[in-house]
Protein backbone atom coordinates (compact mmCIF):
# COMPACT_ATOMS: atom_id res chain seq x y z
CA UNK A 1 0.00 0.00 0.00
CA UNK A 2 1.46 3.37 -0.96
CA UNK A 3 1.21 6.46 1.25
CA UNK A 4 -1.92 7.77 -0.45
CA UNK A 5 -3.72 4.41 -0.15
CA UNK A 6 -2.65 3.99 3.46
CA UNK A 7 -3.78 7.49 4.38
CA UNK A 8 -7.14 6.78 2.78
CA UNK A 9 -7.43 3.52 4.72
CA UNK A 10 -6.72 5.37 7.95
CA UNK A 11 -9.44 7.83 7.01
CA UNK A 12 -11.87 4.94 6.75
CA UNK A 13 -10.72 3.62 10.13
CA UNK A 14 -11.22 7.08 11.61
CA UNK A 15 -14.93 6.79 10.85
CA UNK A 16 -15.22 3.25 12.21
CA UNK A 17 -14.96 3.90 15.94
CA UNK A 18 -16.04 0.38 16.83
CA UNK A 19 -12.72 -0.83 15.37
CA UNK A 20 -10.49 1.65 17.18
CA UNK A 21 -9.59 -0.37 20.26
CA UNK A 22 -8.70 -3.54 18.34
CA UNK A 23 -6.65 -1.48 15.87
CA UNK A 24 -4.35 0.10 18.47
CA UNK A 25 -1.34 -2.19 17.83
CA UNK A 26 -1.59 -1.65 14.08
CA UNK A 27 -1.98 2.13 14.33
CA UNK A 28 0.87 2.32 16.85
CA UNK A 29 3.10 0.40 14.42
CA UNK A 30 2.56 3.19 11.90
CA UNK A 31 4.45 5.58 14.16
CA UNK A 32 7.53 3.97 12.60
CA UNK A 33 6.36 4.65 9.04
CA UNK A 34 8.70 6.61 6.79
CA UNK A 35 6.01 9.15 5.92
CA UNK A 36 5.44 12.05 8.29
CA UNK A 37 1.90 12.32 6.94
CA UNK A 38 1.16 8.78 8.08
CA UNK A 39 2.85 9.34 11.43
CA UNK A 40 0.76 12.46 12.00
CA UNK A 41 -2.46 10.62 11.18
CA UNK A 42 -1.48 7.74 13.48
CA UNK A 43 -0.75 10.16 16.33
CA UNK A 44 -4.13 11.81 15.87
CA UNK A 45 -5.96 8.49 15.77
CA UNK A 46 -4.15 7.16 18.85
CA UNK A 47 -5.09 10.31 20.71
CA UNK A 48 -8.77 9.98 19.83
CA UNK A 49 -8.69 6.27 20.66
CA UNK A 50 -6.98 7.08 23.94
CA UNK A 51 -9.78 9.42 24.94
CA UNK A 52 -12.18 6.49 24.71
CA UNK A 53 -9.82 3.70 25.79
CA UNK A 54 -6.96 5.31 27.73
CA UNK A 55 -5.79 2.13 29.42
CA UNK A 56 -5.69 0.30 26.10
CA UNK A 57 -3.26 2.82 24.59
CA UNK A 58 -1.05 3.00 27.69
CA UNK A 59 1.69 0.85 26.15
CA UNK A 60 1.83 3.19 23.14
CA UNK A 61 2.24 6.38 25.17
CA UNK A 62 6.08 6.30 25.26
CA UNK A 63 6.16 6.00 21.46
CA UNK A 64 3.74 8.91 21.17
CA UNK A 65 5.80 10.98 23.61
CA UNK A 66 8.95 10.34 21.57
CA UNK A 67 7.51 12.69 18.94
CA UNK A 68 7.67 15.57 21.41
CA UNK A 69 11.28 15.93 20.28
CA UNK A 70 10.49 15.83 16.57
CA UNK A 71 11.99 18.54 14.38
CA UNK A 72 8.67 18.66 12.49
CA UNK A 73 6.20 21.09 14.10
CA UNK A 74 3.18 19.09 12.90
CA UNK A 75 4.44 15.94 14.60
CA UNK A 76 5.22 17.80 17.82
CA UNK A 77 1.75 19.31 17.76
CA UNK A 78 0.07 15.96 17.08
CA UNK A 79 2.01 14.31 19.91
CA UNK A 80 1.04 17.07 22.34
CA UNK A 81 -2.59 16.81 21.22
CA UNK A 82 -2.59 13.03 21.55
CA UNK A 83 -1.25 13.17 25.10
CA UNK A 84 -3.92 15.74 25.91
CA UNK A 85 -6.73 13.57 24.60
CA UNK A 86 -5.42 10.47 26.36
CA UNK A 87 -4.91 12.52 29.52
CA UNK A 88 -8.52 13.62 29.43
CA UNK A 89 -9.49 9.96 29.41
CA UNK A 90 -7.06 9.10 32.22
CA UNK A 91 -4.47 11.54 33.46
CA UNK A 92 -2.47 8.81 35.17
CA UNK A 93 -1.67 7.24 31.79
CA UNK A 94 0.21 10.32 30.58
CA UNK A 95 1.37 11.60 33.99
CA UNK A 96 5.09 10.83 33.38
CA UNK A 97 5.03 13.27 30.43
CA UNK A 98 2.67 15.91 31.77
CA UNK A 99 5.28 18.34 33.13
CA UNK A 100 7.20 18.12 29.86
CA UNK A 101 4.21 19.52 27.97
CA UNK A 102 4.77 22.96 29.48
CA UNK A 103 7.86 23.57 27.38
CA UNK A 104 5.57 23.78 24.37
CA UNK A 105 3.95 26.92 25.74
CA UNK A 106 6.97 28.72 24.27
CA UNK A 107 7.56 26.55 21.21
CA UNK A 108 8.80 28.49 18.19
CA UNK A 109 5.86 27.25 16.13
CA UNK A 110 2.46 28.80 16.91
CA UNK A 111 0.68 25.59 15.91
CA UNK A 112 2.53 23.74 18.66
CA UNK A 113 1.72 26.46 21.20
CA UNK A 114 -1.91 26.14 20.17
CA UNK A 115 -1.73 22.35 20.60
CA UNK A 116 -0.35 22.88 24.10
CA UNK A 117 -3.40 24.93 25.05
CA UNK A 118 -5.77 22.36 23.55
CA UNK A 119 -4.00 19.55 25.41
CA UNK A 120 -4.16 21.49 28.65
CA UNK A 121 -7.88 22.12 28.21
CA UNK A 122 -8.43 18.41 27.69
CA UNK A 123 -6.46 17.33 30.72
CA UNK A 124 -7.85 20.09 32.93
CA UNK A 125 -11.40 19.02 32.13
CA UNK A 126 -11.07 16.03 34.46
CA UNK A 127 -7.87 16.88 36.39
CA UNK A 128 -8.01 20.63 37.08
CA UNK A 129 -6.06 20.70 40.34
CA UNK A 130 -2.78 19.98 38.58
CA UNK A 131 -2.91 23.41 36.99
CA UNK A 132 -2.99 25.53 40.14
CA UNK A 133 0.76 26.37 40.08
CA UNK A 134 0.83 26.99 36.33
CA UNK A 135 -1.63 29.79 35.68
CA UNK A 136 1.11 32.28 34.80
CA UNK A 137 2.07 30.10 31.84
CA UNK A 138 -1.40 30.59 30.41
CA UNK A 139 -1.43 34.28 31.33
CA UNK A 140 1.55 34.84 29.02
CA UNK A 141 -0.26 33.09 26.17
CA UNK A 142 -3.07 35.66 26.42
CA UNK A 143 -0.57 38.09 24.85
CA UNK A 144 0.85 35.74 22.20
CA UNK A 145 1.80 37.31 18.87
CA UNK A 146 -0.23 34.73 16.95
CA UNK A 147 -3.97 35.35 16.60
CA UNK A 148 -4.89 31.66 16.75
CA UNK A 149 -3.01 31.21 20.00
CA UNK A 150 -4.58 34.32 21.52
CA UNK A 151 -8.02 33.15 20.45
CA UNK A 152 -7.56 29.84 22.25
CA UNK A 153 -5.68 31.02 25.35
CA UNK A 154 -8.79 32.33 27.17
CA UNK A 155 -10.43 28.95 26.71
CA UNK A 156 -8.19 27.28 29.29
CA UNK A 157 -9.31 29.99 31.72
CA UNK A 158 -12.92 29.15 30.83
CA UNK A 159 -12.38 25.42 31.36
CA UNK A 160 -10.69 25.99 34.70
CA UNK A 161 -13.13 28.74 35.65
CA UNK A 162 -15.97 26.25 35.58
CA UNK A 163 -14.09 23.76 37.74
CA UNK A 164 -11.75 25.79 39.91
CA UNK A 165 -12.88 29.44 39.68
CA UNK A 166 -10.39 30.41 42.38
CA UNK A 167 -7.58 29.69 39.89
CA UNK A 168 -9.02 32.17 37.39
CA UNK A 169 -10.41 35.00 39.50
CA UNK A 170 -6.98 36.64 40.02
CA UNK A 171 -6.86 37.10 36.23
CA UNK A 172 -10.36 38.42 35.61
CA UNK A 173 -9.25 42.05 35.42
CA UNK A 174 -6.64 41.19 32.80
CA UNK A 175 -9.20 39.17 30.88
CA UNK A 176 -11.62 42.08 31.05
CA UNK A 177 -8.99 44.51 29.76
CA UNK A 178 -8.15 42.20 26.85
CA UNK A 179 -11.86 41.81 26.10
CA UNK A 180 -12.03 45.56 25.61
CA UNK A 181 -8.77 46.19 23.78
CA UNK A 182 -7.67 43.19 21.69
CA UNK A 183 -8.01 43.74 17.97
CA UNK A 184 -9.34 40.24 17.39
CA UNK A 185 -13.09 39.84 17.94
CA UNK A 186 -12.84 36.14 18.86
CA UNK A 187 -10.20 36.89 21.50
CA UNK A 188 -12.52 39.49 23.05
CA UNK A 189 -15.48 37.08 23.06
CA UNK A 190 -13.47 34.23 24.56
CA UNK A 191 -12.11 36.47 27.32
CA UNK A 192 -15.65 37.43 28.29
CA UNK A 193 -16.60 33.75 28.30
CA UNK A 194 -13.74 32.96 30.65
CA UNK A 195 -14.79 35.74 33.02
CA UNK A 196 -18.38 34.51 33.08
CA UNK A 197 -17.27 30.94 33.78
CA UNK A 198 -15.20 32.03 36.78
CA UNK A 199 -17.70 34.49 38.22
CA UNK A 200 -20.87 32.43 37.79
CA UNK A 201 -19.49 29.25 39.31
C-alpha positions in Angstrom: 0.0 0.0 0.0 1.5 3.4 -1.0 1.2 6.5 1.3 -1.9 7.8 -0.5 -3.7 4.4 -0.2 -2.6 4.0 3.5 -3.8 7.5 4.4 -7.1 6.8 2.8 -7.4 3.5 4.7 -6.7 5.4 7.9 -9.4 7.8 7.0 -11.9 4.9 6.7 -10.7 3.6 10.1 -11.2 7.1 11.6 -14.9 6.8 10.9 -15.2 3.3 12.2 -15.0 3.9 15.9 -16.0 0.4 16.8 -12.7 -0.8 15.4 -10.5 1.7 17.2 -9.6 -0.4 20.3 -8.7 -3.5 18.3 -6.7 -1.5 15.9 -4.4 0.1 18.5 -1.3 -2.2 17.8 -1.6 -1.6 14.1 -2.0 2.1 14.3 0.9 2.3 16.8 3.1 0.4 14.4 2.6 3.2 11.9 4.4 5.6 14.2 7.5 4.0 12.6 6.4 4.7 9.0 8.7 6.6 6.8 6.0 9.1 5.9 5.4 12.1 8.3 1.9 12.3 6.9 1.2 8.8 8.1 2.9 9.3 11.4 0.8 12.5 12.0 -2.5 10.6 11.2 -1.5 7.7 13.5 -0.8 10.2 16.3 -4.1 11.8 15.9 -6.0 8.5 15.8 -4.2 7.2 18.9 -5.1 10.3 20.7 -8.8 10.0 19.8 -8.7 6.3 20.7 -7.0 7.1 23.9 -9.8 9.4 24.9 -12.2 6.5 24.7 -9.8 3.7 25.8 -7.0 5.3 27.7 -5.8 2.1 29.4 -5.7 0.3 26.1 -3.3 2.8 24.6 -1.1 3.0 27.7 1.7 0.8 26.2 1.8 3.2 23.1 2.2 6.4 25.2 6.1 6.3 25.3 6.2 6.0 21.5 3.7 8.9 21.2 5.8 11.0 23.6 9.0 10.3 21.6 7.5 12.7 18.9 7.7 15.6 21.4 11.3 15.9 20.3 10.5 15.8 16.6 12.0 18.5 14.4 8.7 18.7 12.5 6.2 21.1 14.1 3.2 19.1 12.9 4.4 15.9 14.6 5.2 17.8 17.8 1.8 19.3 17.8 0.1 16.0 17.1 2.0 14.3 19.9 1.0 17.1 22.3 -2.6 16.8 21.2 -2.6 13.0 21.6 -1.3 13.2 25.1 -3.9 15.7 25.9 -6.7 13.6 24.6 -5.4 10.5 26.4 -4.9 12.5 29.5 -8.5 13.6 29.4 -9.5 10.0 29.4 -7.1 9.1 32.2 -4.5 11.5 33.5 -2.5 8.8 35.2 -1.7 7.2 31.8 0.2 10.3 30.6 1.4 11.6 34.0 5.1 10.8 33.4 5.0 13.3 30.4 2.7 15.9 31.8 5.3 18.3 33.1 7.2 18.1 29.9 4.2 19.5 28.0 4.8 23.0 29.5 7.9 23.6 27.4 5.6 23.8 24.4 3.9 26.9 25.7 7.0 28.7 24.3 7.6 26.5 21.2 8.8 28.5 18.2 5.9 27.3 16.1 2.5 28.8 16.9 0.7 25.6 15.9 2.5 23.7 18.7 1.7 26.5 21.2 -1.9 26.1 20.2 -1.7 22.4 20.6 -0.3 22.9 24.1 -3.4 24.9 25.1 -5.8 22.4 23.6 -4.0 19.6 25.4 -4.2 21.5 28.7 -7.9 22.1 28.2 -8.4 18.4 27.7 -6.5 17.3 30.7 -7.9 20.1 32.9 -11.4 19.0 32.1 -11.1 16.0 34.5 -7.9 16.9 36.4 -8.0 20.6 37.1 -6.1 20.7 40.3 -2.8 20.0 38.6 -2.9 23.4 37.0 -3.0 25.5 40.1 0.8 26.4 40.1 0.8 27.0 36.3 -1.6 29.8 35.7 1.1 32.3 34.8 2.1 30.1 31.8 -1.4 30.6 30.4 -1.4 34.3 31.3 1.6 34.8 29.0 -0.3 33.1 26.2 -3.1 35.7 26.4 -0.6 38.1 24.8 0.9 35.7 22.2 1.8 37.3 18.9 -0.2 34.7 16.9 -4.0 35.3 16.6 -4.9 31.7 16.8 -3.0 31.2 20.0 -4.6 34.3 21.5 -8.0 33.1 20.5 -7.6 29.8 22.3 -5.7 31.0 25.3 -8.8 32.3 27.2 -10.4 29.0 26.7 -8.2 27.3 29.3 -9.3 30.0 31.7 -12.9 29.2 30.8 -12.4 25.4 31.4 -10.7 26.0 34.7 -13.1 28.7 35.7 -16.0 26.2 35.6 -14.1 23.8 37.7 -11.7 25.8 39.9 -12.9 29.4 39.7 -10.4 30.4 42.4 -7.6 29.7 39.9 -9.0 32.2 37.4 -10.4 35.0 39.5 -7.0 36.6 40.0 -6.9 37.1 36.2 -10.4 38.4 35.6 -9.3 42.1 35.4 -6.6 41.2 32.8 -9.2 39.2 30.9 -11.6 42.1 31.0 -9.0 44.5 29.8 -8.1 42.2 26.8 -11.9 41.8 26.1 -12.0 45.6 25.6 -8.8 46.2 23.8 -7.7 43.2 21.7 -8.0 43.7 18.0 -9.3 40.2 17.4 -13.1 39.8 17.9 -12.8 36.1 18.9 -10.2 36.9 21.5 -12.5 39.5 23.0 -15.5 37.1 23.1 -13.5 34.2 24.6 -12.1 36.5 27.3 -15.7 37.4 28.3 -16.6 33.8 28.3 -13.7 33.0 30.7 -14.8 35.7 33.0 -18.4 34.5 33.1 -17.3 30.9 33.8 -15.2 32.0 36.8 -17.7 34.5 38.2 -20.9 32.4 37.8 -19.5 29.3 39.3 
